[in-house]
């Protein structure tokens, strides 16, 4: 008779193997961790009920700008893209800078803003518009004054979505590599990378091949290594953080495989620190029986790695159970070395935490 585990689907075995891997050491909570410099809400008095999918950037003038989508609830037509700036230590009241209004007044929901400050270029704000993630399209607007004002949004070329959730990276040749993904009923979730050398006017698309077993992966984050390799970490439906690697500056990628980190079908984000270490923000929780890769979006954790393979938990940002969890983190390292993290707090507000990575 076959061992009972051999009767399970390979995707389930993959999840069980990841969760059976050596457990990461419990991290010190934010309230008592000396690495935490600041913590608070960006949009505490928002004129809308729901906030989600934040992004944060440091401008060319070394100012912080954050954005997210807000409205009645995700997927409602009144959801727009809101922006706030950190001025004199305080976040300005949020302003709607884009939405899904079309010609003739028809309005679709807006989704997933992504801010990016290009070298020798404008501040870019990518977002999506459309009825659903399987039918949305990519949009782009730019600012030449650090996010105070924004130009007329334009639709990206067909099949180009722009960065889906996490920030692009700029390569040595000046081209911008956008971590993207698609969600279609027939094909499933698939990761792709979109490269532009002219700030979003022309594009090249590179798709990530499927692994074995296949992972339904989206929303990659790109990391850099001293030997020239790139790594992308992804959300999956299979209860694990997925990964893919590139040896040619993102022009081709390895098949998607699993890391030993759990993922409750929730977004993550990561950044390569100035000292070469990798920092990941994610929900360290696994799947729940009866839900495809789904699980609680708490706790919300920070982990550090030197090689992208072995990860050490260093900080728990949130752990108290709440209905809608703490999700969709965005993370950057500013020029002064401090790390800035924003994330969704119970689908009601956007929280901002500043940490000093030298304390880890």
C-alpha positions in Angstrom: 0.0 0.0 0.0 1.3 3.5 -0.9 2.2 5.8 2.0 -0.8 8.1 2.6 1.3 11.2 1.7 1.8 9.8 -1.8 -1.9 10.0 -2.4 -2.1 13.7 -1.8 -1.8 16.2 -4.8 1.7 17.5 -5.4 0.6 21.0 -4.6 -0.6 19.9 -1.2 2.6 18.0 -0.5 4.6 21.1 -1.5 2.7 23.2 1.1 3.2 20.5 3.8 6.9 20.3 3.0 7.3 24.1 3.3 5.5 24.2 6.6 7.5 21.2 7.9 10.8 23.0 7.2 12.8 24.3 10.2 10.6 27.0 11.8 11.9 30.5 11.8 12.6 31.9 15.2 9.8 34.0 16.6 10.5 37.7 16.1 10.3 40.4 18.7 7.1 42.5 18.4 7.2 46.0 17.1 6.3 47.7 20.3 9.5 46.5 22.0 11.9 46.1 19.1 14.7 48.7 19.2 14.7 48.7 15.4 11.4 50.5 15.2 11.8 54.2 14.8 8.2 55.3 14.1 4.8 53.8 13.6 1.4 55.4 12.8 -1.4 55.7 10.3 -1.2 57.8 7.1 -4.9 58.3 6.4 -6.5 58.2 9.9 -9.3 60.6 8.8 -10.0 59.3 5.3 -13.3 60.3 3.7 -13.9 56.7 2.4 -14.5 53.4 4.2 -11.9 51.1 2.8 -8.2 51.5 2.0 -5.9 48.9 0.5 -2.8 48.1 -1.6 -0.4 50.9 -0.6 2.9 51.9 -2.2 5.7 54.2 -1.0 8.6 56.0 -2.7 11.4 58.4 -1.9 11.4 61.2 -4.5 14.5 62.7 -6.1 14.2 65.5 -3.5 14.4 62.9 -0.7 10.7 63.3 0.3 8.3 60.4 1.0 5.2 59.9 -1.0 2.6 57.2 -0.5 -0.4 56.0 -2.5 -3.2 53.4 -2.2 -6.7 52.7 -3.5 -9.6 53.9 -1.5 -13.4 53.9 -1.7 -16.4 51.9 -0.5 -14.7 48.6 -1.0 -12.3 46.8 -3.4 -13.9 46.4 -6.8 -16.5 49.2 -6.3 -16.7 51.8 -9.0 -16.0 54.7 -6.6 -12.6 53.3 -5.7 -9.8 55.7 -6.8 -6.1 56.2 -6.4 -5.2 58.5 -3.4 -1.8 60.1 -2.6 -0.3 61.6 0.5 3.1 63.3 1.1 5.2 63.4 4.3 5.7 67.1 4.9 7.5 68.3 8.1 7.0 64.9 9.7 3.3 64.7 9.0 1.3 63.0 6.3 -0.8 65.5 4.2 -4.5 64.8 3.8 -4.9 62.3 1.0 -6.0 63.5 -2.5 -7.5 61.4 -5.2 -5.2 61.8 -8.2 -6.6 59.1 -10.6 -9.7 56.9 -11.0 -11.4 54.6 -13.5 -13.6 57.2 -15.2 -13.9 56.5 -18.9 -15.2 58.4 -21.9 -18.9 59.1 -21.6 -18.7 59.1 -17.8 -18.7 55.3 -17.2 -16.5 54.6 -14.2 -14.6 51.4 -13.3 -12.8 50.7 -10.1 -9.1 51.6 -9.8 -6.6 49.2 -8.3 -3.0 48.6 -7.0 -1.1 51.9 -7.4 2.7 51.5 -7.6 5.0 54.5 -7.2 8.6 54.6 -8.6 11.2 57.3 -8.8 13.3 56.8 -11.9 16.9 58.1 -12.1 17.0 61.2 -14.3 13.3 60.9 -14.9 9.9 61.8 -13.5 8.1 60.2 -10.5 6.0 57.4 -12.0 2.6 56.2 -10.7 1.3 53.0 -12.2 -2.2 51.7 -11.4 -4.9 49.5 -12.9 -8.4 50.3 -14.0 -11.2 47.9 -15.0 -13.9 45.6 -13.7 -11.7 42.9 -12.2 -8.1 41.6 -12.0 -8.8 39.3 -15.0 -10.0 42.2 -17.1 -8.2 45.3 -15.9 -5.6 47.3 -17.9 -2.5 49.2 -17.0 -2.4 53.0 -16.5 0.4 55.4 -15.9 0.6 59.0 -14.8 3.7 61.1 -13.9 4.8 63.9 -11.7 7.7 66.3 -12.2 7.3 68.1 -8.8 7.7 65.2 -6.4 4.0 64.2 -6.3 2.4 67.6 -5.7 0.7 67.5 -9.1 0.2 64.8 -11.7 -0.1 64.7 -15.5 -2.9 63.3 -17.6 -3.0 59.5 -17.1 -2.4 57.4 -20.2 -3.3 53.8 -20.9 -0.3 51.4 -21.3 0.0 49.4 -24.5 -2.2 46.3 -25.0 -0.9 43.3 -22.9 1.3 45.6 -20.8 0.0 45.9 -17.2 2.9 47.6 -15.5 4.0 46.6 -12.0 1.1 44.7 -10.5 1.7 45.5 -6.8 5.4 45.9 -6.1 7.9 48.5 -7.2 9.9 48.3 -10.4 13.7 48.3 -10.3 16.0 50.3 -12.6 18.8 48.4 -14.2 22.4 49.6 -14.8 21.5 50.4 -18.5 18.7 52.7 -17.3 15.9 50.4 -18.3 13.0 49.9 -15.8 12.1 46.3 -15.0 8.5 46.0 -13.8 7.4 42.9 -11.9 4.0 42.0 -13.3 1.6 39.1 -13.4 -1.7 38.1 -15.0 -4.9 36.4 -13.5 -7.0 34.7 -16.1 -9.7 32.0 -15.5 -8.4 29.6 -18.2 -4.6 30.0 -17.6 -4.5 30.8 -13.9 -2.0 33.1 -12.2 1.3 33.7 -14.1 4.3 36.0 -13.5 5.9 38.1 -16.2 8.4 40.9 -16.3 7.9 44.1 -18.4 10.9 46.2 -19.4 10.8 49.8 -20.7 13.7 52.0 -21.7 11.7 55.1 -22.3 9.6 55.6 -19.2 6.7 53.5 -20.3 6.2 54.3 -24.0 7.6 51.0 -25.4 7.9 47.7 -23.7 9.3 44.2 -23.8 7.5 41.3 -22.0 9.3 38.2 -20.6 7.2 35.4 -19.2 8.3 33.1 -16.4 8.0 29.4 -17.2 5.9 27.0 -15.1 7.6 24.8 -12.5 6.8 21.2 -11.5 4.5 21.2 -9.6 2.9 24.3 -11.1 2.5 27.3 -8.8 -0.2 29.9 -9.4 2.0 32.9 -8.6 1.5 36.7 -8.9 2.8 40.0 -7.5 6.6 39.5 -7.7 9.3 41.6 -5.9 12.8 41.8 -7.4 16.0 41.4 -5.4 19.6 41.9 -6.4 22.7 39.8 -5.6 26.4 40.6 -5.7 27.1 37.9 -8.3 24.7 39.5 -10.8 21.7 37.3 -10.2 18.2 38.5 -9.6 15.5 36.8 -7.5 11.8 37.4 -7.5 9.6 36.4 -4.6 5.9 35.9 -5.3 2.5 35.4 -3.7 0.9 32.0 -4.6 -2.3 30.1 -4.2 -0.4 27.0 -3.0 0.4 28.2 0.5 4.0 29.1 -0.1 6.1 32.0 -1.2 7.2 31.3 -4.8 10.5 32.3 -6.4 12.2 32.6 -9.7 15.8 33.5 -10.6 17.5 35.3 -13.5 21.2 35.3 -14.5 20.9 37.8 -17.4 19.5 41.0 -15.8 15.9 39.8 -16.1 15.9 38.9 -19.8 15.0 35.3 -18.9 13.9 33.6 -15.7 13.9 30.1 -14.2 10.8 28.1 -13.6 8.7 29.1 -10.6 9.5 27.0 -7.5 8.6 27.1 -3.8 10.6 28.7 -1.0 10.3 27.3 2.6 8.2 30.4 3.6 4.5 30.1 4.1 2.0 32.3 2.3 -1.7 32.6 3.0 -2.5 33.7 -0.5 -1.5 37.3 0.4 0.8 39.9 -1.1 4.4 40.3 0.0 7.2 42.8 -0.7 10.9 42.8 -0.5 14.0 45.0 -1.0 17.7 44.5 -1.3 19.4 46.6 1.4 22.5 48.7 0.9 24.6 46.2 2.9 23.6 43.4 0.5 21.1 41.6 2.8 17.5 40.9 1.6 14.5 42.1 3.6 11.1 40.6 3.2 7.7 41.7 4.6 5.1 39.0 4.6 2.3 37.2 6.5 4.0 34.2 8.3 0.9 32.0 8.2 -0.1 29.0 6.2 -3.2 27.7 4.4 -6.4 26.8 6.2 -8.2 23.5 5.4 -11.0 24.0 2.9 -9.5 27.2 1.5 -7.3 27.1 -1.6 -4.1 28.5 -0.2 -6.0 31.0 1.9 -5.3 31.7 5.5 -5.2 34.6 8.1 -3.4 37.7 7.0 -1.7 37.9 10.4 0.8 38.0 11.8 2.7 40.4 9.6 6.4 39.8 9.8 9.8 41.1 8.6 12.5 38.6 7.8 16.2 39.0 6.7 18.3 36.8 4.4 21.8 36.8 3.0 21.2 34.4 0.2 17.4 34.5 -0.4 17.1 30.9 0.7 17.6 30.9 4.5 15.4 33.5 6.2 15.4 34.8 9.8 12.4 36.5 11.3 13.6 39.8 13.0 10.4 41.7 13.6 6.6 41.1 14.1 4.8 44.2 12.9 1.3 43.0 13.8 0.0 39.9 15.5 -3.4 40.7 17.0 -6.2 38.9 15.1 -8.5 41.2 13.2 -11.2 40.3 10.6 -9.3 41.6 7.5 -5.8 41.2 8.7 -2.7 43.2 7.9 -1.7 42.8 4.3 -0.2 44.0 1.1 3.0 45.5 2.5 5.3 47.8 0.5 8.9 48.4 1.5 11.8 50.6 0.4 15.1 51.7 1.9 15.6 55.5 1.9 18.9 57.3 1.1 19.5 57.7 4.9 19.5 53.9 5.3 16.1 53.7 7.1 13.5 51.2 5.9 9.9 52.4 5.3 7.0 49.9 5.3 3.4 50.7 4.5 0.6 48.1 4.7 -3.2 47.7 4.9 -4.6 47.7 8.4 -7.8 45.7 8.6 -8.8 47.2 5.2 -9.6 50.4 7.0 -6.4 52.4 7.0 -2.8 52.5 5.7 -0.1 52.2 8.4 3.5 53.4 8.0 6.4 51.9 10.0 10.0 53.1 9.9 12.8 50.7 11.0 16.5 50.8 11.3 17.9 47.7 9.6 21.3 48.1 11.3 19.6 46.9 14.5 19.0 43.5 13.0 
